[in-house]
Amino acid sequence: MKTTACIPLVIAALSVVIAASGVSATTAANVELSATVDTADGAETFANPGCGMAGGGWSALSPGMKTNGLDLCANVPNCTKLWYMNKFSKGYIYKNAGYYTNHVMRFVGGADIPLDENALLCVSNSLVKCRRNGGTCIPRFAYTWDQWGGVEPDDIEVLLTHIRQLSTVLSQFRDVVPAIECGIIGPWGEMHTSRYTRPEYQNRIVGAWMDGLPTNMAILARSSYVWTSFFGTTTSNFFNGGSEAIDQAVLSRIGFYNDGYLGTDWDYGTWGGGNVIWSRKQGQEFLRGQAVPYGGEFAVINTNYFDKNVHLLNTNRFNIVREWYDTHLSYLRNIRCNDRKMGIPRRLSETPFDSAKWAFDGMPRLSEYDGIDLRKFCEDHMGYRYVVRGVRAAAQVEGSKLKVESGDAVVTLDLEIENTGFGQLLFDEEPEVLLVPNGVGVAEAVRVHAEMSAPLASIRGGAKERISLTFPCPADAKSGEVGVWLRIRVPVAGESPDSIPLRAIRFGNKGCWDQGIRANYLCTMKLFMP
């Protein structure tokens, strides 16, 4: 196992109180920090639960299909699985469906019937496998995976039944599914080119997802028009006080999946302007206050079109890095794509990041990425990325809140943690400390209960906070050096709390991560026990 790199620290003394059982007097033990983690970001690319580059791809749901499920997140820990269900619809492709006027009408579906048990089990078993792989998933369901329009069920009640059936399944997986791309209508489920985009239909579809899914599961739509319509308002009213009249519990759940990202100034319909579609600036303003996933995929355009028509990388006109922080960009399906049609990720890979060039008020320390290409910078910072900027010792008298056994020494470290990522953690977290005595391998670390004065999830993208980490150091510990490692478990249902976690948060610090124990090195303490 590799040795974690450390840097010297000016020694700080910590008075640790040891309470003897039934005795009011105390005995002091001394602790010094002899080394701490390197406080620089190592600029490594890695994935954390619920954010980053997302796998995906389309698969069919059909009557009588095999129920063993798909192996979601076997290769990447985050995915955005897409399912199409045309065999449960007798819909047609219409000759005059939106901009596909050259397509002739043809029957492509099956029958307007509910999803059968096999299809539902396939979805459920796929999410079970995702959970066992330590993954996360943002799903989307649609009736076609390509550009054809009009393939939804002729009877909207059948469509609503499908939503209710799927919601029952998804509701069992909030530990895996933080949000859904509610789509379901139109080509690719992108909520356009369908008769069901009319408000009287679309609002029922969105409402069915809202009612069927847990209140802590976000609902992502393709366009701001969806939300203007659903709330029965106008853009002007919404951004001039009208949003305050909306149920805030409902409002806090909404967001966007942007499948035309950076293709045009309006992202091919996500933004626009006017009475029903929000401008890009308004969308940025709204998402700044949300705590939901935001992402999708870069638009498919060629490089020449990008250079001539898109100005979002021109810092004289726009600051795309600030938008990434404001919108809390957390996932993209095709950020690594090098296809010749994928001009945007290619152009990002050809653009060096410069923290001074993209500077804005409130920007975190990003200088470690200067000279690295903008695509890698974007991928590494989607979602959250925690960097420990300082470790200090702090005195802490043992208190009943900690519930440590009498005779244990209580140690408190003062951590300065910066979230250099665009967003924040959207899952539960459980901290624990691993103590590694000098001369003992990291794999044999002693796990102890730990408490943090604030969860990592409270540190929004770009913010820096001081957090106290408190843990007991067993009284029978011998004098000597002890390494302190912090493990932030992101638990999944059915996982043993005593096992090495399937999901844990990795910090960005250089050389701090140990994959074997899923923990981050913080410091080395010198113990002087009485």
C-alpha positions in Angstrom: 0.0 0.0 0.0 1.4 3.4 -0.9 2.5 5.9 1.7 0.4 9.0 1.9 2.4 12.2 1.3 2.5 14.6 4.2 3.8 18.1 4.7 5.3 19.4 8.0 3.1 21.6 10.2 4.1 23.9 13.0 3.4 21.8 16.1 0.2 22.7 17.9 -0.6 21.4 21.4 -4.0 20.0 22.3 -5.1 19.4 25.9 -7.2 16.2 25.8 -9.4 15.5 28.9 -9.8 12.0 30.2 -12.6 11.5 32.7 -12.3 8.6 35.1 -15.5 6.7 35.8 -17.2 8.1 38.9 -14.4 10.5 39.6 -14.8 14.2 39.1 -11.1 14.9 38.7 -9.5 14.8 35.3 -6.1 13.8 33.9 -4.6 15.6 30.9 -3.0 13.9 27.9 -1.1 15.9 25.3 -1.4 15.7 21.6 0.7 17.4 18.9 0.1 17.4 15.1 3.4 16.4 13.5 2.1 16.5 9.9 -1.0 17.3 7.9 -2.4 16.5 4.5 -1.1 18.5 1.5 -3.6 21.4 1.3 -3.3 21.7 -2.5 -5.8 20.2 -4.9 -4.1 17.4 -6.8 -6.1 18.0 -9.9 -6.9 14.3 -10.3 -10.0 13.2 -12.2 -12.3 10.9 -10.0 -15.9 10.3 -9.5 -17.9 10.9 -6.3 -21.4 9.7 -5.5 -24.1 11.5 -7.5 -22.0 13.7 -9.7 -19.5 13.9 -12.6 -19.4 12.2 -15.9 -22.6 10.1 -16.3 -22.9 6.8 -18.2 -26.2 6.0 -19.8 -27.6 4.9 -23.1 -31.1 3.7 -24.3 -32.7 0.3 -23.5 -36.1 -1.0 -24.4 -38.8 -2.0 -22.0 -41.2 -4.6 -23.6 -43.9 -7.1 -22.6 -42.5 -10.4 -21.3 -38.9 -9.2 -21.3 -36.2 -10.8 -19.0 -36.3 -9.4 -15.5 -32.7 -9.9 -14.4 -32.1 -6.1 -14.9 -29.2 -4.2 -16.4 -25.8 -3.8 -14.7 -26.0 -0.1 -14.1 -22.9 1.8 -12.9 -20.7 -1.3 -13.2 -18.0 0.8 -15.0 -18.8 4.4 -13.9 -20.4 5.2 -10.5 -23.0 7.7 -11.9 -25.4 7.0 -14.7 -28.5 8.5 -16.4 -30.3 5.4 -17.7 -32.8 6.0 -20.5 -35.6 3.6 -21.2 -38.1 3.6 -24.1 -41.5 2.0 -24.0 -43.0 2.1 -27.4 -44.3 -1.5 -27.1 -46.7 -0.2 -24.4 -48.1 2.4 -26.7 -50.1 2.3 -30.0 -49.0 5.8 -30.9 -48.2 6.9 -34.4 -45.5 9.1 -35.9 -47.5 12.0 -37.4 -46.6 13.5 -40.8 -47.1 17.0 -39.5 -45.4 16.5 -36.1 -43.5 19.7 -35.5 -40.4 20.1 -37.7 -40.4 16.5 -38.9 -42.7 17.4 -41.8 -41.1 15.1 -44.3 -41.8 11.9 -42.3 -44.7 9.8 -43.4 -47.2 8.5 -40.8 -46.3 5.0 -39.7 -47.3 2.7 -36.9 -44.4 2.0 -34.5 -45.9 1.0 -31.2 -47.5 -1.9 -29.6 -50.8 -1.4 -27.7 -52.1 1.1 -25.2 -51.5 -1.1 -22.2 -50.1 -0.8 -18.6 -46.5 -1.8 -18.1 -46.4 -5.5 -17.3 -44.7 -7.0 -14.2 -41.6 -8.0 -16.2 -40.9 -4.5 -17.4 -41.3 -3.1 -13.9 -39.1 -5.8 -12.4 -36.4 -5.0 -15.0 -36.3 -1.4 -13.8 -36.3 -2.4 -10.2 -33.6 -5.1 -10.6 -31.5 -2.6 -12.6 -31.6 -0.1 -9.7 -30.8 -2.9 -7.2 -27.7 -3.7 -9.2 -26.9 0.0 -9.3 -27.1 0.1 -5.5 -24.9 -3.0 -5.2 -22.4 -1.3 -7.5 -22.3 1.7 -5.2 -23.8 3.8 -8.0 -26.4 6.5 -8.5 -28.9 6.9 -11.4 -31.0 9.7 -12.8 -33.5 7.9 -15.1 -35.7 9.0 -18.0 -38.5 7.2 -19.7 -39.9 7.9 -23.1 -41.7 6.2 -26.0 -39.0 6.7 -28.5 -35.2 7.0 -28.4 -34.9 8.9 -31.7 -36.2 11.9 -33.5 -39.7 10.5 -34.3 -42.6 12.4 -32.7 -46.1 11.3 -31.8 -45.5 7.8 -30.5 -47.1 8.3 -27.1 -50.2 6.4 -26.2 -53.4 7.6 -27.8 -55.1 7.6 -24.4 -53.3 9.9 -21.9 -54.8 7.9 -19.0 -52.5 5.0 -20.2 -49.5 7.4 -20.1 -50.4 8.6 -16.6 -50.8 4.9 -15.5 -47.2 4.3 -16.7 -46.0 7.2 -14.6 -47.8 6.0 -11.5 -46.4 2.5 -12.0 -42.8 3.7 -12.5 -43.1 6.1 -9.5 -44.0 3.2 -7.3 -40.7 1.5 -8.3 -38.5 4.6 -8.2 -39.8 5.6 -4.7 -38.0 2.6 -3.3 -34.6 3.9 -4.4 -34.1 7.4 -3.1 -30.6 6.3 -1.8 -29.8 5.7 -5.5 -32.0 8.1 -7.4 -31.8 11.8 -6.4 -33.9 13.0 -9.4 -35.6 12.0 -12.6 -35.6 13.6 -16.0 -39.4 13.7 -16.2 -39.5 13.8 -20.0 -41.6 10.8 -21.3 -43.2 12.8 -24.2 -41.8 13.8 -27.5 -38.6 12.6 -29.4 -36.0 11.2 -26.9 -38.5 12.2 -24.1 -37.4 15.8 -24.5 -40.9 17.3 -24.1 -41.4 18.8 -27.5 -43.0 17.8 -30.9 -46.0 16.1 -29.2 -49.6 16.9 -28.8 -49.2 16.3 -25.1 -47.0 19.5 -24.7 -50.3 21.4 -24.6 -50.7 22.7 -21.0 -53.8 20.8 -20.3 -51.9 17.5 -20.9 -48.3 18.5 -19.9 -49.4 19.8 -16.5 -51.1 16.5 -15.7 -48.0 14.6 -16.7 -45.7 16.7 -14.5 -48.2 16.6 -11.7 -48.3 12.8 -11.8 -44.6 12.6 -11.3 -44.8 15.2 -8.5 -47.6 13.2 -6.7 -46.0 9.8 -7.3 -42.4 10.4 -6.2 -41.0 11.1 -2.8 -40.8 14.8 -1.8 -37.0 14.6 -1.6 -36.7 13.4 -5.2 -36.1 16.2 -7.7 -38.1 16.6 -10.9 -36.1 17.8 -13.9 -37.7 19.2 -17.1 -36.3 19.9 -20.5 -37.5 23.5 -20.8 -38.4 26.5 -18.6 -41.7 26.6 -20.4 -42.7 23.4 -18.5 -42.5 25.1 -15.2 -44.1 28.4 -16.3 -47.0 26.3 -17.5 -47.2 24.0 -14.5 -47.3 26.9 -12.0 -49.9 28.8 -14.2 -47.8 32.0 -14.3 -45.7 34.1 -16.7 -42.0 34.6 -16.7 -42.4 38.2 -15.6 -44.7 37.3 -12.7 -42.5 34.4 -11.6 -39.4 36.6 -11.3 -41.1 39.5 -9.8 -42.5 38.0 -6.6 -44.9 35.4 -8.1 -42.7 32.5 -7.1 -43.2 33.4 -3.4 -46.9 32.4 -3.7 -45.9 28.9 -4.9 -45.6 26.0 -2.4 -41.9 26.2 -1.5 -41.7 22.5 -0.9 -42.8 21.9 -4.5 -40.6 24.7 -5.8 -37.5 23.3 -4.1 -37.8 20.1 -6.1 -37.7 21.5 -9.6 -34.8 21.8 -12.0 -33.7 21.0 -15.6 -32.0 18.5 -17.8 -30.4 20.3 -20.6 -29.9 18.2 -23.7 -29.0 21.1 -25.9 -26.3 22.4 -23.6 -24.1 25.2 -25.1 -25.5 24.5 -28.6 -26.8 28.0 -28.8 -27.2 31.0 -26.5 -30.6 29.5 -25.6 -29.5 25.9 -25.4 -32.0 24.8 -28.1 -35.1 25.6 -26.2 -34.1 25.3 -22.5 -33.9 29.1 -22.4 -35.4 31.7 -24.6 -37.1 34.9 -23.5 -40.6 36.4 -23.4 -43.7 35.5 -21.6 -43.4 31.8 -21.1 -39.7 30.8 -21.5 -37.0 32.2 -19.1 -33.9 33.8 -20.4 -30.6 32.2 -19.8 -29.8 34.8 -17.2 -33.2 34.1 -15.4 -32.5 30.4 -15.4 -29.1 31.0 -14.0 -30.6 33.2 -11.3 -33.2 30.6 -10.4 -30.8 27.6 -10.2 -28.4 29.5 -8.0 -30.8 29.0 -5.1 -31.7 25.4 -5.9 -30.2 22.2 -4.4 -31.0 19.8 -7.2 -29.0 18.0 -9.9 -28.4 20.0 -13.1 -27.0 18.6 -16.3 -27.8 16.7 -19.4 -25.6 16.6 -22.5 -23.8 18.9 -24.9 -25.6 19.7 -28.1 -24.4 17.9 -31.2 -23.0 20.6 -33.5 -20.0 21.0 -35.6 -17.0 23.1 -34.7 -17.5 25.7 -37.5 -21.1 26.3 -36.3 -19.8 26.6 -32.7 -17.2 29.1 -33.6 -19.6 31.3 -35.7 -22.7 31.2 -33.6 -21.9 30.3 -29.9 -20.1 32.9 -27.8 -20.4 31.2 -24.4 -16.6 30.6 -24.2 -15.8 34.3 -25.1 -14.9 35.9 -21.8 -15.5 39.3 -23.2 -19.2 38.4 -23.5 -19.9 35.7 -21.0 -18.4 33.8 -18.0 -19.2 30.1 -18.5 -17.3 29.2 -15.3 -19.5 31.5 -13.3 -22.6 29.9 -14.9 -21.3 26.4 -13.9 -21.2 27.6 -10.3 -24.5 29.5 -10.4 -26.4 26.5 -11.9 -24.6 23.9 -9.8 -23.7 21.8 -12.9 -23.5 18.2 -11.6 -23.5 15.8 -14.5 -23.1 15.5 -18.3 -23.4 12.3 -20.4 -21.1 13.2 -23.2 -18.3 15.3 -21.8 -15.7 12.8 -22.8 -17.1 12.3 -26.3 -14.6 13.0 -29.2 -16.9 12.3 -32.1 -16.4 14.8 -35.0 -19.9 16.1 -34.5 -19.2 16.9 -30.9 -17.6 20.3 -31.3 -18.3 21.5 -27.8 -16.3 19.1 -25.7 -13.5 19.2 -28.3 -13.4 23.0 -28.1 -13.3 22.8 -24.3 -10.4 20.4 -24.5 -8.5 22.9 -26.6 -9.1 25.8 -24.2 -6.7 26.1 -21.3 -8.3 27.1 -17.9 -7.1 30.3 -16.5 -8.4 31.2 -13.0 -7.7 34.9 -13.6 -9.4 35.0 -16.9 -12.6 33.5 -15.6 -12.5 35.2 -12.2 -15.7 36.3 -10.5 -16.7 37.5 -7.1 -16.9 34.5 -4.7 -14.8 32.1 -6.9 -13.0 29.5 -4.9 -9.3 28.9 -5.1 -8.8 27.2 -8.5 -5.2 28.1 -9.3 -4.1 24.4 -9.2 -6.0 24.0 -12.5 -4.3 26.9 -14.4 -3.0 25.6 -17.7 -5.2 22.4 -17.6 -7.8 22.2 -20.3 -11.4 23.5 -19.7 -13.0 20.1 -20.3 -11.0 18.4 -17.6 -11.7 21.3 -15.3 -15.4 21.1 -15.9 -15.5 17.3 -15.5 -13.5 17.4 -12.2 -15.8 20.1 -10.7 -19.2 18.9 -11.7 -21.2 18.4 -8.5 -19.0 18.8 -5.4 -15.3 18.6 -4.8 -14.0 19.1 -1.3 -10.5 20.2 -0.6 -9.1 20.5 3.0 -7.3 23.8 3.2 -6.2 23.6 6.8 -6.1 21.3 9.8 -5.6 22.6 13.4 -5.9 21.2 16.8 -8.6 22.6 19.1 -9.3 21.9 22.8 -12.5 20.0 23.5 -13.8 18.9 26.9 -15.7 15.6 26.8 -19.5 16.2 26.8 -22.5 14.1 27.0 -23.5 14.9 23.5 -20.6 12.7 22.2 -21.8 9.7 24.2 -18.2 8.4 24.4 -17.4 5.9 27.2 -15.8 7.2 30.3 -12.1 7.0 30.1 -11.9 8.0 26.4 -9.9 11.1 25.4 -12.0 13.4 23.2 -10.0 15.0 20.3 -11.2 17.9 18.2 -9.7 19.0 14.9 -10.6 22.3 13.3 -10.9 21.7 9.5 -11.1 24.4 6.9 -12.9 22.7 3.9 -13.4 24.4 0.6 -16.0 23.0 -1.9 -14.4 23.9 -5.2 -17.1 22.0 -7.0 -20.0 23.6 -8.8 -22.7 22.0 -6.6 -23.2 20.2 -3.3 -23.8 16.7 -1.9 -27.4 15.6 -2.3 -27.3 12.3 -0.4 -27.1 11.4 3.3 -23.6 11.2 4.8 -22.1 9.5 7.8 -18.6 10.5 9.0 -16.2 8.2 10.9 -12.5 8.4 11.8 -9.9 5.7 11.2 -6.9 5.8 13.6 -3.7 4.2 12.4 -1.0 3.7 15.1 2.6 4.1 13.9 3.9 0.8 12.5 0.5 -0.5 11.7 -0.8 -0.8 8.2 -3.6 1.4 7.0 -5.8 -1.7 6.3 -5.7 -2.4 10.1 -7.0 1.1 11.1 -9.2 1.3 14.2 -12.6 2.8 13.4 -14.1 5.2 15.9 -17.3 7.2 16.1 -17.0 10.8 14.8 -19.1 13.9 14.8 -18.9 17.0 12.6 -20.2 20.4 13.6 -21.8 20.7 10.1 -22.3 18.2 7.3 -20.4 18.5 4.1 -23.7 18.9 2.3 -24.1 22.3 3.9 -21.1 23.6 2.0 -22.5 24.9 -1.3 -20.4 25.0 -4.5 -17.6 27.6 -4.2 -18.0 28.1 -0.5 -15.4 27.5 2.3 -16.3 26.6 5.9 -14.6 25.8 9.2 -15.9 22.5 10.5 -15.0 20.8 13.9 -14.3 17.1 13.7 -14.7 15.4 17.1 -13.8 11.8 17.9 -12.7 9.7 20.9 -9.2 8.4 21.1 -9.3 5.2 23.3 -7.7 5.6 26.7 -5.7 2.5 26.3 -3.9 4.0 23.3 -0.2 4.1 23.8 2.0 7.1 23.4 3.3 7.5 19.8 2.2 8.7 16.4 -1.3 8.0 15.1 -2.5 8.8 11.6 -6.0 10.3 11.4 -8.1 9.4 8.4 -11.6 10.7 7.7 -14.2 8.5 5.9 -17.4 10.0 4.8 -19.8 7.2 4.1 -22.7 7.8 1.7 -24.8 4.8 2.8 -27.1 2.7 0.6 -30.0 0.6 1.8 -29.1 -2.8 3.3 -25.4 -2.0 3.6 -23.7 -3.1 6.9 -22.5 -0.1 8.8 -19.4 -2.1 9.8 -18.3 -2.9 6.3 -16.0 -0.9 4.0 -18.6 1.3 2.3 -19.7 0.9 -1.3 -19.8 4.7 -1.5 -17.6 7.2 0.2 -16.5 10.8 -0.6 -13.0 11.4 -1.9 -11.4 14.7 -1.3 -9.4 16.5 -4.0 -6.2 16.9 -1.9 -3.0 15.7 -3.4 -2.2 12.2 -2.2 -4.8 12.0 0.5 -7.0 9.1 -0.7 -6.7 5.4 0.1 -9.0 3.3 -2.0 -8.6 0.2 0.2 -10.2 1.8 3.2 -12.2 4.5 1.3 -10.9 7.3 3.5 -9.0 10.6 3.3 -5.8 11.2 5.2 -6.0 14.4 7.4 -3.0 14.4 9.8 -0.6 12.6 12.1 -0.9 13.1 15.8 1.8 12.5 18.4 0.1 11.2 21.5 1.6 11.6 25.0 -0.6 9.5 27.2 -0.4 9.8 31.1 
